[in-house]
Amino acid sequence: MSQVFSAETHRNLLARIPHCTGREISDWLRTVDEGPSLHRFEEKVSWLRAEHDLAYGHAKAIIHEYDLRRAARNLR
């Protein structure tokens, strides 16, 4: 997993996603979790964009947040 945005940019994007998409971050993370088992970051971003017609930056932020939370769960 690579840092795709600065931490501040990532937080700002996450804060805007519900307004822009009409769905909460938790809903998007569940969508990714229930989606296809893709391994590469860009594959996940491409799938999310194609399946849900998201802007590239929003899709990247969602996948990045998903990866961050998954990594945190694995550390416990």
C-alpha positions as CSV (number, residue, x, y, z in Angstrom):
1,M,0.0,0.0,0.0
2,S,1.4,3.4,-0.9
3,Q,0.4,6.8,0.4
4,V,-1.6,8.3,-2.4
5,F,-2.3,11.7,-0.8
6,S,-1.0,13.7,2.0
7,A,-2.8,12.9,5.3
8,E,-4.6,16.2,5.2
9,T,-5.8,15.8,1.6
10,H,-7.0,12.3,2.4
11,R,-9.0,13.6,5.4
12,N,-10.5,16.4,3.3
13,L,-11.5,14.0,0.5
14,L,-13.1,11.6,2.9
15,A,-15.1,14.4,4.5
16,R,-16.4,15.5,1.0
17,I,-17.3,12.0,-0.2
18,P,-20.7,11.7,1.6
19,H,-21.8,15.1,0.1
20,C,-20.6,14.2,-3.4
21,T,-21.9,10.6,-3.5
22,G,-24.8,10.6,-1.1
23,R,-23.2,7.6,0.7
24,E,-21.3,7.5,4.0
25,I,-17.7,6.3,4.0
26,S,-18.7,3.2,6.1
27,D,-21.1,2.3,3.3
28,W,-18.4,2.6,0.7
29,L,-16.0,0.5,2.8
30,R,-18.6,-2.2,3.0
31,T,-19.1,-2.1,-0.7
32,V,-15.4,-2.6,-1.3
33,D,-15.3,-5.4,1.3
34,E,-18.2,-7.2,-0.5
35,G,-16.7,-6.5,-3.9
36,P,-14.4,-8.7,-6.0
37,S,-11.2,-9.9,-4.4
38,L,-8.7,-7.7,-6.3
39,H,-5.1,-7.5,-5.1
40,R,-3.6,-4.4,-6.7
41,F,-4.6,-0.9,-5.5
42,E,-5.2,0.4,-9.0
43,E,-7.4,-2.6,-9.9
44,K,-9.6,-1.8,-6.9
45,V,-9.8,1.9,-7.9
46,S,-10.7,1.0,-11.4
47,W,-13.4,-1.5,-10.3
48,L,-14.9,1.1,-7.9
49,R,-14.9,3.8,-10.6
50,A,-16.5,1.5,-13.2
51,E,-19.0,-0.1,-11.0
52,H,-20.2,3.1,-9.2
53,D,-19.3,5.9,-11.5
54,L,-17.0,7.6,-9.0
55,A,-14.4,10.3,-9.6
56,Y,-10.9,9.0,-9.6
57,G,-9.9,11.0,-6.5
58,H,-12.9,9.7,-4.5
59,A,-12.2,6.1,-5.6
60,K,-8.6,6.4,-4.6
61,A,-9.5,7.9,-1.2
62,I,-12.0,5.1,-0.5
63,I,-9.6,2.4,-1.4
64,H,-6.8,4.0,0.5
65,E,-9.0,4.2,3.6
66,Y,-10.1,0.6,3.1
67,D,-6.5,-0.5,3.0
68,L,-5.5,1.6,6.1
69,R,-8.4,0.1,8.1
70,R,-7.6,-3.4,6.9
71,A,-4.0,-3.0,7.9
72,A,-5.0,-1.7,11.4
73,R,-7.3,-4.7,11.9
74,N,-4.4,-7.1,11.0
75,L,-2.1,-5.5,13.6
76,R,-4.4,-6.2,16.5
